[in-house]
Amino acid sequence: MVIAVDAHKLAYMALPKAGCSSVKEALARLDPSVNLPAEKDVTLYTWHDIYPTARFRPHRFEEFGDYWRFCVVRDPIKRLLSVYTNRVLQFGDLRNSIKLRDGRDWLPNVPREPSPDEFFQNLEVYKQAASSVKHHAIEAWLFVGRDLNAYNKVYKTEDLGRLAYDLSLLTRQHVDMPRRNTSETKLSIDDLDGKTIDAIRPFLEGEYDFLSEFYENPLGPRRHASCAMPIRRVS
């Protein structure tokens, strides 16, 4: 589903855990077709109810060829780690998982309140156990498409201020870009065990390859599991 503001001919493809709550709010406040609730009734979910996030569909995207099309991407490590700090710790998606609670036979026995290492070493299991985890922890191209050259502009989450400025120019309205749904707990790649990094390395390598124009992969070459792994701190 393309998030379109027809009045201003804007088209946005949302990537989960890449500033989409902030961008959706900014667009909703610009969109004259949106009936906003009273401010006292606004929650984080308001923006996602107005503009649901959906996977990329080429034929849908092509319908907006004369719109100003944009997306926002995020450093793959930070995006993946935020699945744990935000969805697992902050929102309790695994504590609330019916599949984990009921002990489905086809699911391996994993903790409902895992440590970061337990979570990422069993990420594929947790993606099966909670659809929200899967939604936030799958490849970026599934939401923004494989060809980033199809966009008028691709922003990094570090550049949301620039996005607000550009939207102001395009709409001739003042645009705020408040930071929404930020994780309350911070987690670094340095906090993970070497085996955990090896478990998520294939996913991250694919993500960094896809976003190589925007982010450099900070992980060194893969080494034997028994060896210490050099890790450059992610700032």
C-alpha positions as CSV (number, residue, x, y, z in Angstrom):
1,M,0.0,0.0,0.0
2,V,1.4,3.4,-1.0
3,I,0.7,6.1,1.6
4,A,-0.4,8.9,-0.7
5,V,-1.4,12.5,0.1
6,D,-3.3,13.3,-3.0
7,A,-3.7,17.0,-2.3
8,H,0.1,17.5,-2.5
9,K,0.9,14.6,-4.8
10,L,3.1,12.9,-2.2
11,A,3.7,9.1,-2.1
12,Y,5.5,7.4,0.7
13,M,6.5,3.8,1.3
14,A,6.9,3.1,5.0
15,L,9.7,0.8,6.4
16,P,9.0,-0.5,9.9
17,K,11.5,0.7,12.5
18,A,12.7,3.5,10.2
19,G,10.9,6.6,11.5
20,C,7.6,5.6,10.0
21,S,5.6,6.8,13.0
22,S,7.1,10.2,12.7
23,V,6.6,10.5,9.0
24,K,3.0,9.2,9.1
25,E,2.2,11.8,11.7
26,A,3.7,14.6,9.6
27,L,1.8,13.4,6.5
28,A,-1.5,13.0,8.4
29,R,-1.3,16.6,9.6
30,L,-0.7,17.7,6.0
31,D,-3.5,15.6,4.4
32,P,-6.8,17.5,4.1
33,S,-8.6,14.1,3.6
34,V,-7.7,12.9,7.1
35,N,-10.0,13.6,9.9
36,L,-7.7,13.9,13.0
37,P,-9.1,13.0,16.4
38,A,-8.9,15.5,19.2
39,E,-5.3,15.9,20.5
40,K,-6.2,14.3,23.8
41,D,-7.2,11.1,21.9
42,V,-4.1,10.9,19.8
43,T,-1.9,7.9,20.5
44,L,1.0,6.3,18.6
45,Y,-1.5,3.9,17.0
46,T,-3.5,6.8,15.5
47,W,-1.0,7.3,12.7
48,H,-0.7,3.6,11.9
49,D,-4.5,3.3,11.8
50,I,-4.7,6.2,9.4
51,Y,-1.8,4.9,7.2
52,P,-1.2,1.2,7.6
53,T,2.2,-0.1,6.6
54,A,2.1,-2.7,3.8
55,R,4.6,-4.4,1.6
56,F,5.8,-3.1,-1.7
57,R,3.7,-3.9,-4.7
58,P,5.3,-2.7,-8.0
59,H,2.0,-2.3,-9.9
60,R,0.6,-0.1,-7.1
61,F,3.7,2.0,-6.8
62,E,3.7,2.6,-10.6
63,E,0.2,4.3,-10.3
64,F,2.0,7.2,-8.5
65,G,4.5,7.9,-11.2
66,D,3.7,11.7,-11.3
67,Y,3.8,12.0,-7.4
68,W,6.9,13.0,-5.4
69,R,7.8,9.5,-4.2
70,F,10.1,9.0,-1.2
71,C,11.0,6.5,1.5
72,V,13.1,6.5,4.7
73,V,15.8,3.8,5.5
74,R,17.7,3.1,8.6
75,D,21.1,1.6,9.5
76,P,20.4,-2.2,9.4
77,I,22.0,-2.9,12.7
78,K,20.1,-0.2,14.5
79,R,16.9,-1.2,12.8
80,L,17.2,-4.9,13.8
81,L,18.3,-4.1,17.4
82,S,15.3,-1.9,17.9
83,V,13.0,-4.8,17.2
84,Y,14.2,-6.2,20.5
85,T,14.3,-3.0,22.5
86,N,11.0,-1.6,21.2
87,R,8.8,-4.6,20.2
88,V,10.0,-7.1,22.8
89,L,11.0,-5.0,25.8
90,Q,8.8,-2.0,25.4
91,F,5.6,-3.4,23.9
92,G,5.9,-7.0,25.2
93,D,5.0,-8.7,21.9
94,L,6.4,-12.0,23.1
95,R,4.8,-11.9,26.5
96,N,1.5,-11.4,24.7
97,S,2.2,-14.1,22.1
98,I,-0.6,-16.7,22.2
99,K,1.6,-19.2,20.3
100,L,4.3,-19.0,22.9
101,R,1.9,-19.0,25.8
102,D,0.1,-22.1,24.6
103,G,3.3,-23.9,23.7
104,R,2.5,-24.8,20.1
105,D,4.0,-28.2,19.2
106,W,5.7,-27.0,16.1
107,L,7.5,-24.2,18.0
108,P,10.8,-25.0,19.7
109,N,10.8,-24.2,23.4
110,V,12.1,-20.7,23.7
111,P,11.7,-18.1,26.6
112,R,8.9,-15.6,26.3
113,E,11.1,-13.0,27.9
114,P,14.4,-13.6,26.2
115,S,17.7,-11.9,26.7
116,P,19.1,-10.1,23.6
117,D,21.3,-13.1,22.7
118,E,18.4,-15.6,23.2
119,F,16.2,-13.4,21.0
120,F,18.6,-12.9,18.1
121,Q,19.9,-16.5,18.2
122,N,16.3,-17.7,17.9
123,L,15.0,-14.9,15.7
124,E,13.4,-17.1,13.1
125,V,11.4,-18.9,15.8
126,Y,10.3,-15.6,17.3
127,K,9.2,-14.4,13.9
128,Q,7.0,-17.5,13.6
129,A,5.6,-16.9,17.2
130,A,4.7,-13.2,16.8
131,S,3.6,-11.6,13.5
132,S,4.6,-8.2,14.8
133,V,8.2,-9.4,15.3
134,K,8.2,-10.8,11.8
135,H,6.7,-7.5,10.4
136,H,9.5,-5.5,11.9
137,A,12.4,-7.9,11.3
138,I,12.2,-8.8,7.7
139,E,14.2,-7.3,4.8
140,A,13.8,-3.7,3.9
141,W,13.3,-4.3,0.2
142,L,10.0,-6.0,1.0
143,F,8.6,-2.6,2.0
144,V,10.4,-0.2,-0.2
145,G,11.0,-2.3,-3.3
146,R,14.3,-3.5,-4.9
147,D,15.0,-0.4,-6.9
148,L,15.6,2.7,-4.8
149,N,16.3,4.7,-7.9
150,A,12.5,4.7,-8.5
151,Y,12.2,7.3,-5.7
152,N,12.6,11.0,-6.1
153,K,14.4,10.9,-2.7
154,V,15.6,8.3,-0.2
155,Y,16.2,9.7,3.2
156,K,18.1,8.2,6.1
157,T,16.5,8.3,9.6
158,E,19.3,10.7,10.5
159,D,17.9,13.1,7.9
160,L,14.3,13.4,9.1
161,G,14.9,17.1,9.6
162,R,15.8,17.5,6.0
163,L,12.6,15.5,5.1
164,A,10.5,18.0,7.1
165,Y,12.2,20.9,5.3
166,D,11.6,19.3,1.9
167,L,7.9,18.6,2.7
168,S,7.5,22.2,3.8
169,L,8.8,23.4,0.4
170,L,6.6,21.0,-1.5
171,T,3.4,21.8,0.4
172,R,4.1,25.4,1.3
173,Q,3.2,24.5,4.9
174,H,5.2,24.3,8.1
175,V,6.0,20.7,8.8
176,D,7.2,19.3,12.1
177,M,8.9,15.9,12.3
178,P,8.7,14.8,16.0
179,R,10.5,11.7,16.9
180,R,7.9,9.1,17.8
181,N,8.1,5.5,19.1
182,T,11.8,5.7,20.1
183,S,13.1,2.8,22.2
184,E,13.3,3.4,25.9
185,T,16.3,1.0,26.2
186,K,19.5,1.3,24.2
187,L,21.3,-1.8,22.8
188,S,24.5,-1.9,20.9
189,I,26.0,-4.6,18.7
190,D,28.8,-4.7,21.3
191,D,26.3,-6.0,23.8
192,L,25.8,-9.2,21.8
193,D,27.8,-12.5,22.0
194,G,29.9,-13.5,19.0
195,K,27.6,-16.5,18.3
196,T,24.7,-14.1,18.2
197,I,26.4,-11.8,15.7
198,D,27.1,-14.9,13.5
199,A,23.4,-15.8,13.7
200,I,22.2,-12.5,12.4
201,R,25.2,-11.8,10.1
202,P,23.6,-13.2,6.9
203,F,20.6,-11.0,7.3
204,L,22.7,-7.9,8.0
205,E,25.0,-8.6,5.1
206,G,22.1,-8.7,2.8
207,E,20.7,-5.5,4.2
208,Y,24.0,-3.6,4.0
209,D,24.4,-4.8,0.4
210,F,20.9,-3.5,-0.4
211,L,21.6,-0.1,1.3
212,S,25.3,0.1,0.4
213,E,24.7,3.6,-1.1
214,F,23.6,4.8,2.4
215,Y,25.4,2.7,5.0
216,E,28.7,0.9,5.3
217,N,28.7,-2.5,6.9
218,P,30.6,-2.2,10.3
219,L,30.9,-5.9,10.8
220,G,34.3,-7.4,10.0
221,P,34.8,-10.6,7.9
222,R,33.3,-13.7,9.4
223,R,35.7,-15.7,11.6
224,H,35.6,-19.1,13.3
225,A,33.1,-19.2,16.1
226,S,35.9,-20.0,18.6
227,C,37.8,-16.9,17.7
228,A,37.2,-13.4,19.1
229,M,35.3,-11.3,16.6
230,P,36.5,-7.8,15.9
231,I,33.6,-5.4,16.1
232,R,33.7,-1.7,15.4
233,R,31.4,0.2,17.8
234,V,28.3,1.6,16.1
235,S,27.8,5.2,17.0
